[in-house]
Amino acid sequence: MQFEGAVIKEQGQTFAVVIVKPSVLDYSTEREKTQEGFSRYFPGMPLILMAQNSRGVPAYHGRPDIVKFLASIDFRRIPWKRYTLN
């Protein structure tokens, strides 16, 4: 499995952001299941889900203070990385 994500250290916090399909953010059960699945790859870190709409505008789901921070920056500044899991 491959996915795009990032580990960010900002303002004394370390957290992970994972890119998902927009439909994941539409349903609470899907969001929870996806966050739970990815959280094992980022143990002990808050996990934020990010999806882009058809115009490329990002939307975030997760801890409110981190979501607020991410919404205030240009998502292209996030150090995205492709993760490959076996």
Order of alpha helices (4+ residues) and beta strands (2+ residues): beta-beta-alpha-alpha-beta-beta-alpha-beta
